[in-house]
Amino acid sequence: FYPPLDLSSFSSSSSSSSLQSLTLITRPYLDTEPRSAPPSSTLTYHHNSPHHPQSQSSHPRRIATMVQNTSMVTSKFLSNPEDLGVVAVGFSGGQCKKGVDAAPKALIESGLLTQLRDELGYKLHGDDEVHLYTDLVPADDPPFRNMKNPKAVSSVTERIADQVYQQSRLGRLTLTLGGDHSIAIGTIAGSAKATRERLGREIAVIWVDAHADINTPETSDSGNVHGMPVAFVTGLAKESRPEYFGWLKDEHMLSIKKLVYIGLRDVDAGEKRILRENGIKAFSMFDIDRYGIGRVMEMALAHIGSDTPIHLSFDVDALDPMWAPSTGTPVRGGLTLREGDYICECVHETGSLVALDLVEVNPSLAAEQEGAASETVRAGCSLVRCALGESLL
């Protein structure tokens, strides 16, 4: 019924030997903004063109579709709640398994952006690229303080922080499609900075994950930075050198009092100690089994408070592998897809959501399981739609 998103020609924006990004043919879907233009300068599409959607105000069918498919929630903190900034992050350097960098392409090809535009009524903004950031990856990147690929992850997340900031500062909800979970260093830093500047408020983060991702470089067994992002954005892990996350300043930081975990079930010994010593609010699968997901969400949102902008960072491995097999570190005994959707629905209903990450979809994994990649992508799309307002009735 709705036209598919045309991604048939992913074209390189550089030579094949030095690929920096993949250009998405999304002109009917994304309002693109040139990097050199001031923030207020937007390339708007002509609504009378047969190739571009009409404005919401002049398109009754689209308005009806929005009313049918979305919950009627008023945003508390977004000045332009109908606008959605999209940042597509094809980065895998925070861990060692190939394929997670292909997730944004897979999610978009499945029709996610089309659904957000045509069914949920968002006006999409972005620079129409899946960013690979190869221009930021040094030829030589030895371990530092036990971290693997430290310079690459630091420089890429700094770029991501600016990309998210540029969208969030305009009062838009910002959606980041990853990528491994190390990218949250950048997404949280960007939304925290923008929210402080725009509203004079701190953000809260709801981190939905099988893992706490709060290792410091010294407590990590693997050295993979995708297990450390929370430590860096809370200041529990610190480094003064700019090339090793020293670019993180107070304006980028998250208070541990405004952090809530949901779905934990594979937490390292060092991480357990960090959680306990800092009094961080965390709901494991034990809590979900004991209280049910409804009560857990009530407690999580009560801890945050109703007057705080929320950044939701959702790792698809929070779901049980039955629902999301194609991910880098699957752990049995996780959330059902319905529980994951419910978390997203509850966050949307607060009216406080300002930023959303979906990470760790890896279409190349669980290849021996028929349909694994498509099931995981489908689950990821469902989570995003629920967080952005899709309702069952």
TAKA-V668319 format. One record per helix or strand of 3 or more residues. SS is the DSSP state (hx for helix, st for strand). FROM is the first residue (numbers start at 1). LEN is the number of residues. If there is no record, write none. Layout:
ss=SS from=FROM len=LEN
ss=SS from=FROM len=LEN
This chain:
ss=hx from=16 len=3
ss=st from=21 len=3
ss=st from=30 len=3
ss=hx from=56 len=3
ss=hx from=60 len=10
ss=st from=83 len=7
ss=hx from=100 len=10
ss=hx from=112 len=8
ss=st from=123 len=4
ss=st from=129 len=3
ss=hx from=134 len=3
ss=hx from=150 len=19
ss=st from=173 len=5
ss=hx from=181 len=19
ss=st from=203 len=6
ss=hx from=225 len=3
ss=hx from=229 len=5
ss=hx from=242 len=3
ss=hx from=250 len=3
ss=hx from=256 len=3
ss=st from=259 len=6
ss=hx from=269 len=9
ss=st from=281 len=4
ss=hx from=285 len=7
ss=hx from=293 len=12
ss=st from=309 len=7
ss=hx from=316 len=3
ss=hx from=337 len=14
ss=st from=353 len=7
ss=hx from=372 len=16
